[in-house]
Structures are given as structure tokens and as C-alpha cells.
């Protein structure tokens, strides 16, 4: 497309591309924007090496030279990282020439689709946990680079820590974890018989009594007994990684309390998702370790975001494919709230237009400037500024109507209203 556009003269037409989704995956009530800061950073540093250019030997010399000189010089607006989105929310708007914008499609979507899918799943899990801490432990269930960015996305959505040390180093996310079964199995006596107490003793000596001991390698009841024998009643926590977690947590809590270990916490793991976490909410569980489900989007491994051309030289354009309706034109968005602070609608309108606002509602601008003339606007695009993104997400969740937090399938939490647009072409 780039090569042909350079040859037919359309490459330098002023265009607007937009990132949005037509529907929420699995009929979820809301999505979470994540990866925006990484996208902005990627756009600002997007370059081509000579080796990459020469590999594309099918390109004309004009196209190759364009890639050699490539630097994005346009503008980008978008939703704040951590904010919520709904069908047709203009999550990211990219303005520039066709040539410089079209070539960014893959990098933009690959980041936003994965990070937002993980954050959306993580947010549901945080809601299900109802204030109890969650550790991200999914590195072994995804690509080695995705493992790092998944940890970042879960932290934005409210997870408390990650077991991925690279994510902790790169983004400052608190690191946490527990010993694996291999640690317990490593310890055998001279006759080859498993020695669980030796494993616990060594861990306590190395990490202190506030550590978390994995007690289900063999018999859980005996494991708790051995843990208390070695660590005493001030043991920090025990982890259960198998069996019926509800039943086992109640039994372990009773065993700990009977021994006087009232402050020893119970952490559970084992293929948890938001539904399993919600089912354990009334049980004596003090925290969760979540792996496979969160890094795979808990059944929705992509957010389903698309990157579509919506404006050319100031003229609105839209595709007409059946089932893939598109609203043309550059857009801005507001979120409307009742006096109580509960969100009631997402209002999408033509960029720059003046729209009527209802007097009994409060409004918040959703789209903010991120890049102007190819340069980052401010520190809001800093990929390390996760605390601001966490706060944005936390505040946004508190505005949803109660049914919007439901885990079951259903209507989106708030509807999207288009103001000032003709009906989309089908």
C-alpha cells in the first residue's frame, strides 16, 4: 500500500485513523485501556534499519527511501491508560499523512489488543476478589516478552504484585512469589524419603518467618502441621495449589486457628479465573495467585480492536461491509455522569464540534492529546507512570452502575451515543 500510494500520489493525503472495537468480547460489560503509553513510546521511536529495508526487496527505491527517512510527524489523541472503553469508543486517533499513519497499524494494534485484553480480564478478577490481594503469576503461560507486558497490564488493572522479575525491574511493579513444588521435592533424607520439614526449615532460614510455605506437595493437613512445627505460629502464609480450594481453605483455616496461628494468611492458586475467585470470596482466603487465565485474557486473548481510516483530506470516509459498520470522521468523546457520580453514557461526537450538554449531567473529556507534530506532549505518555494509570482505572470503576461490574454476560455497562453523525453505512 505504501509503495503504490507513493507512486499514485495519495501517500501524502492528510488522513485520520482510529482505534476502536465494534463489540465487547464474550459480551463483557466494559473494557480497560492498557498499552497506550507503550504505543506512544513505540510511535515516537519507530524507525527502520537498512537491513530491514533491504529485506523488503519488492519495494521501489522511492518506498525504500521513505522508510530510511521515516519519522512520525503527526498527532495522536487517545483515552488515558487505565480508563474504561465501550463499543465504538475512539480509544486512539492518529493523524498524519496516509504513508506515515498506515505503516503504524501493526505495532499499534499488537500492543493495544494484547495489553487491553489482559487488563480487561485482570480488572474483572480484581472486582471478584473484593479487596483481597492478587499476584500475577502467568509468565510461564505466555511469550517471554508478553510475560513482562502482561504484568504491567495487570498492575494497571489493580493487581498488587507480579512474580516476573523483569517486569519489576522495568516498570517498578512490586515483586512477589512463593516456592514451587520442586523445592519441597528436592529435600529428601539419606534413605530417599521426602523431608518436607527440611524444605520448610531451609526456606525459613533463607527468607524469614514471614515467608509463604507451599503446603500441598503431599498431604495438606500434614503440610500445615510441618509448617507450624518449623515456623511457629508467626508464619507469614501458606499456599494451597490443588484440590477443592474452598473446602481446603476452610480446613486449613481451622487448623491454623486451632494452633494459635491466627495471623497466618492463606494464599490460593491453581488455574484461577474471575469466576473461581468470586466463588472463593466467602471462604477464608487472604490472597490469590493467578497465572494462565489472566495472561490469556480469560477467554478473550484479544480485545478485538481495529485500526480504521475514517477521514481523508477533511472528508469523512467509512466502509460498508456487512456487520462491520463504521462511523466516519475524526471523533472526540465525553462520558456523562449523574449527580451521584454514576456514569450513564459514552458520548462520541465529531472532533471540534460543539454539542449540547444536558444540564442535569456532568461530563468528562475522555480523549486527551498525546503526540503533537511527532513529539510527546507530556509525561502522561510515560510507560513507567503506572500509578497514574492505576488511579485512573480505580476512579473509572467506581463510576459504573452496579450491574456494570457483573461477571455474567450481558449489555455493556453504559451505552455509546453518537451525536452529530449520520447512521453508519452497512
C-alpha positions in Angstrom: 0.0 0.0 0.0 2.8 2.4 0.9 4.6 1.8 -2.4 1.5 2.2 -4.5 0.4 5.3 -2.6 3.8 6.9 -3.2 3.5 6.1 -6.9 -0.1 7.3 -7.4 0.3 10.5 -5.3 -2.0 9.6 -2.5 0.7 8.9 0.1 0.7 12.4 1.4 -3.0 12.9 1.7 -3.9 14.1 5.3 -5.7 11.2 7.0 -7.2 10.2 10.3 -7.0 6.6 11.6 -9.0 5.4 14.6 -8.7 2.5 17.0 -12.0 1.1 18.4 -13.9 -2.1 18.8 -17.4 -2.8 17.5 -18.3 -5.1 20.3 -17.1 -6.4 23.7 -15.6 -9.9 23.6 -17.8 -12.6 25.3 -20.5 -9.9 26.0 -18.4 -8.3 28.8 -19.7 -5.2 30.3 -16.6 -3.0 29.8 -13.0 -3.0 28.6 -9.9 -1.5 30.1 -7.4 0.6 28.0 -3.9 -0.6 28.5 -0.7 -0.3 26.5 -1.4 3.3 25.4 1.8 4.6 26.9 3.8 1.8 25.3 2.2 2.6 21.9 3.0 6.3 22.2 6.6 5.4 23.1 6.7 3.0 20.1 5.4 5.6 17.7 7.9 8.2 18.8 10.8 5.8 18.3 9.5 3.9 15.2 12.4 3.6 12.7 13.6 1.2 10.0 17.1 -0.3 9.8 18.9 -0.7 6.5 18.8 -4.5 7.0 15.1 -4.4 7.3 14.7 -2.2 4.3 16.8 -4.4 2.1 14.9 -7.4 3.1 11.8 -5.8 1.5 13.4 -6.2 -1.9 10.0 -6.0 -3.6 9.7 -2.2 -2.8 10.6 0.6 -5.2 13.6 2.7 -4.4 11.2 5.6 -3.6 9.5 3.4 -0.9 12.8 2.3 0.5 14.0 5.9 0.8 10.7 6.8 2.6 11.4 4.1 5.1 15.0 5.3 5.6 13.7 8.7 6.4 10.7 7.6 8.4 9.8 9.5 11.5 6.2 10.1 12.6 5.4 13.8 12.4 1.6 13.7 13.0 -0.7 14.0 16.0 -2.2 11.4 18.4 -5.1 11.7 20.8 -6.5 8.9 23.0 -8.1 7.7 26.1 -6.0 7.7 29.3 -4.4 4.4 30.1 -6.4 2.6 32.7 -9.7 4.2 31.6 -12.7 2.2 30.5 -13.9 1.8 27.0 -17.0 0.5 25.2 -18.1 -0.3 21.7 -17.0 2.4 19.2 -15.1 4.4 21.9 -12.3 6.2 19.9 -9.5 4.8 22.1 -6.7 6.2 19.9 -6.8 8.7 17.0 -3.8 9.0 14.7 -3.5 12.0 12.3 -0.9 12.5 9.6 -0.2 11.5 6.0 -1.5 8.2 4.8 2.0 6.9 4.3 3.2 7.7 7.9 0.0 6.5 9.5 -0.8 3.3 7.6 2.6 1.8 8.5 1.9 2.0 12.2 -1.2 -0.2 12.1 0.5 -3.5 13.2 2.6 -2.0 16.1 -0.4 -0.1 17.5 -2.8 -3.0 17.3 -0.4 -5.6 18.5 0.3 -3.6 21.7 -3.3 -2.4 22.4 -5.1 -5.6 21.6 -2.9 -7.7 24.0 -2.5 -5.3 26.8 -6.1 -4.3 26.9 -7.3 -7.9 26.8 -5.1 -8.7 29.8 -6.1 -5.6 31.7 -9.8 -6.2 31.0 -9.5 -9.8 32.4 -7.5 -8.6 35.3 -10.0 -5.9 36.2 -12.8 -8.5 36.4 -10.6 -10.6 38.7 -9.8 -7.6 41.0 -13.6 -6.9 41.3 -14.2 -10.5 42.0 -11.6 -10.5 44.7 -13.4 -7.7 46.5 -10.3 -6.1 48.1 -8.2 -9.2 48.6 -4.7 -9.0 47.0 -3.9 -10.8 43.7 -0.4 -11.7 42.5 0.2 -12.1 38.7 2.0 -15.5 38.2 1.5 -16.1 34.4 4.9 -15.8 32.9 5.2 -19.5 32.1 2.0 -19.4 30.1 2.8 -16.8 27.5 5.6 -15.5 25.3 8.7 -14.3 27.2 8.2 -10.7 26.2 4.4 -10.8 26.6 5.0 -12.0 30.2 6.6 -8.7 31.0 3.9 -6.5 29.4 1.1 -8.7 30.8 2.4 -8.0 34.3 2.3 -4.3 33.5 -1.3 -4.5 32.3 -2.5 -6.5 35.3 -0.9 -3.9 37.6 -2.8 -1.1 35.9 -6.0 -3.0 36.4 -5.4 -3.4 40.2 -3.2 -6.5 40.7 -0.9 -6.0 43.7 2.3 -7.7 42.5 4.0 -9.9 39.9 6.3 -12.9 40.0 8.1 -11.6 36.9 11.3 -10.0 38.0 11.9 -8.3 34.6 8.6 -6.5 34.9 9.5 -5.5 38.4 12.9 -4.1 37.2 11.5 -2.4 34.1 8.3 -0.9 35.5 8.8 -0.8 39.2 5.9 -3.3 39.9 6.2 -4.9 43.4 7.6 -8.4 43.1 6.2 -11.4 45.0 6.1 -15.1 44.8 6.3 -18.4 46.6 8.4 -21.6 46.4 7.4 -24.3 43.9 6.8 -28.0 44.5 10.2 -28.7 43.1 11.7 -27.0 46.2 9.9 -29.4 48.5 10.6 -32.4 46.4 14.3 -31.5 46.3 14.6 -32.3 50.0 15.0 -36.0 50.8 16.7 -37.7 53.7 19.6 -40.2 53.4 17.2 -43.0 52.5 15.5 -41.0 49.8 12.4 -40.4 51.8 10.8 -36.9 51.2 11.6 -34.5 54.0 9.1 -31.6 53.9 10.2 -30.1 57.2 13.7 -29.8 55.9 12.5 -27.8 52.9 10.4 -25.5 55.1 13.3 -25.1 57.5 15.7 -24.1 54.8 13.2 -21.6 53.3 12.5 -20.0 56.7 16.3 -19.7 57.4 16.8 -18.0 54.0 13.6 -15.8 53.8 12.5 -15.4 57.3 9.4 -16.5 59.1 7.1 -14.1 57.2 7.6 -16.2 54.0 4.9 -18.3 52.3 5.2 -22.1 52.6 3.6 -24.3 49.9 1.8 -27.0 51.9 0.1 -29.2 49.4 3.0 -31.2 47.9 1.9 -34.3 49.7 -0.8 -34.2 52.4 -2.1 -30.7 53.1 -3.0 -31.3 56.7 0.4 -32.8 57.4 2.0 -30.0 55.4 0.4 -27.3 57.6 1.4 -29.3 60.7 5.0 -29.4 59.5 5.0 -25.7 58.5 3.8 -24.7 62.0 6.3 -27.1 63.7 9.2 -25.4 61.8 8.0 -21.8 61.7 5.8 -21.4 64.7 2.5 -19.5 64.9 4.0 -16.3 63.4 4.4 -17.9 59.9 3.5 -15.4 57.3 1.4 -17.5 55.0 0.7 -20.9 53.5 -0.2 -21.5 49.9 -2.7 -24.1 48.5 -2.3 -25.0 44.9 -4.5 -28.0 44.4 -7.8 -29.7 45.3 -11.1 -28.0 46.1 -9.8 -24.7 47.2 -12.9 -23.7 49.1 -13.0 -26.8 51.2 -9.3 -26.9 51.8 -9.0 -23.3 52.8 -11.7 -23.8 55.4 -10.0 -26.8 56.8 -6.6 -25.1 56.8 -8.0 -22.0 58.5 -9.5 -24.2 61.2 -6.2 -26.0 61.6 -4.2 -22.7 61.8 -6.6 -21.1 64.3 -6.6 -24.2 66.5 -2.8 -24.0 66.7 -3.0 -20.3 67.5 -1.6 -19.1 64.1 -4.4 -16.5 63.8 -2.3 -14.2 61.6 -1.0 -16.7 59.2 -2.6 -16.0 55.8 -3.9 -18.4 53.2 -2.9 -17.9 49.6 -4.5 -20.0 46.9 -3.6 -20.6 43.3 -4.4 -23.3 40.7 -5.8 -22.1 37.4 -7.9 -19.4 38.9 -10.1 -17.1 36.8 -12.6 -14.4 37.8 -15.4 -16.9 38.3 -13.3 -19.1 40.6 -12.1 -16.1 42.6 -15.7 -14.9 43.0 -16.7 -18.4 44.2 -14.0 -18.2 46.9 -14.9 -14.8 48.1 -16.7 -16.0 51.2 -14.1 -18.6 52.1 -11.1 -17.8 54.5 -8.8 -17.0 51.6 -6.5 -14.0 52.1 -5.0 -13.7 48.6 -4.8 -15.2 45.1 -2.1 -16.2 42.7 -3.4 -16.0 39.1 -1.5 -17.3 36.0 -2.8 -18.8 32.8 -6.2 -17.1 32.8 -5.1 -13.5 33.1 -2.2 -13.6 30.6 -4.6 -15.2 28.0 -7.4 -12.7 28.6 -9.5 -15.2 30.5 -11.2 -16.5 27.3 -10.6 -13.3 25.3 -7.0 -13.3 24.2 -7.5 -10.2 22.1 -9.6 -7.1 22.7 -10.9 -7.1 19.2 -9.6 -3.6 18.4 -9.3 -2.4 14.8 -7.4 0.5 13.2 -9.6 2.1 10.5 -9.2 5.1 8.2 -12.1 7.5 9.0 -11.1 10.7 7.3 -9.1 11.8 4.1 -8.3 15.4 3.5 -11.1 16.5 5.8 -13.7 14.2 4.2 -15.4 11.6 6.2 -14.9 8.0 4.9 -16.4 4.7 6.1 -16.5 1.1 4.9 -19.8 -0.6 4.1 -19.0 -4.2 4.8 -22.0 -6.2 6.3 -21.7 -6.5 10.1 -18.7 -4.1 10.2 -20.3 -0.7 10.3 -18.0 2.3 10.8 -18.7 5.8 11.7 -16.6 8.1 9.6 -14.8 11.3 10.6 -12.4 12.2 13.4 -14.0 12.0 16.8 -13.8 13.1 20.4 -15.7 11.6 23.4 -17.3 12.5 26.7 -18.6 10.4 29.5 -21.8 11.6 31.1 -22.5 11.2 34.8 -25.5 11.7 37.1 -25.1 13.9 40.2 -24.4 10.8 42.2 -21.3 10.2 40.1 -22.6 7.1 38.3 -21.8 7.0 34.5 -24.8 6.9 32.2 -23.4 7.2 28.7 -20.4 7.5 26.4 -21.0 10.4 24.0 -19.0 10.3 20.8 -19.1 13.4 18.6 -17.2 14.9 15.6 -13.9 16.4 16.7 -14.1 20.1 17.2 -17.9 20.2 17.2 -20.0 21.9 19.8 -22.6 19.6 21.2 -25.5 20.2 23.6 -24.9 19.0 27.1 -27.7 18.2 29.4 -27.9 20.4 32.4 -28.6 17.6 34.9 -25.5 15.7 33.9 -21.8 16.2 34.4 -19.3 15.4 31.7 -15.7 14.4 31.4 -13.5 14.7 28.4 -12.1 11.2 27.5 -9.7 12.0 24.7 -6.5 13.8 25.5 -3.6 15.0 23.4 -0.6 12.6 23.4 1.6 13.5 20.4 1.8 16.8 18.6 4.0 17.1 15.5 5.6 13.8 16.3 6.7 14.9 19.8 5.3 13.5 23.1 3.0 16.0 24.7 3.8 15.4 28.4 4.7 12.7 31.0 1.2 11.2 30.7 2.7 9.1 27.9 5.5 7.8 30.1 5.2 3.9 30.1 6.6 3.9 33.6 3.9 6.1 35.1 1.7 3.2 36.2 0.4 4.8 39.5 -1.5 7.4 37.5 -2.9 4.7 35.3 -4.0 2.6 38.3 -5.7 5.7 39.8 -7.5 6.4 36.5 -8.8 2.8 36.4 -9.8 2.7 40.1 -11.7 6.0 39.7 -13.4 4.9 36.5 -14.6 1.6 38.0 -16.2 3.4 40.9 -18.5 5.3 38.4 -20.0 2.2 36.9 -23.6 1.2 37.7 -23.6 -1.9 39.9 -24.8 -4.2 37.1 -21.8 -3.0 35.1 -19.5 -4.9 37.3 -21.3 -8.2 36.9 -19.2 -11.1 35.7 -22.0 -12.7 33.7 -22.6 -11.9 30.0 -24.9 -9.0 29.2 -25.3 -5.5 28.0 -22.4 -3.1 28.2 -22.3 -1.1 31.5 -23.1 2.2 29.7 -24.3 2.8 26.1 -22.5 4.7 23.4 -24.4 7.6 21.9 -23.3 9.2 18.6 -24.1 12.9 18.4 -23.7 14.8 15.1 -23.1 11.7 12.9 -25.3 10.1 10.2 -26.2 6.5 10.8 -23.2 4.2 9.9 -23.2 2.6 6.5 -23.9 -1.1 6.5 
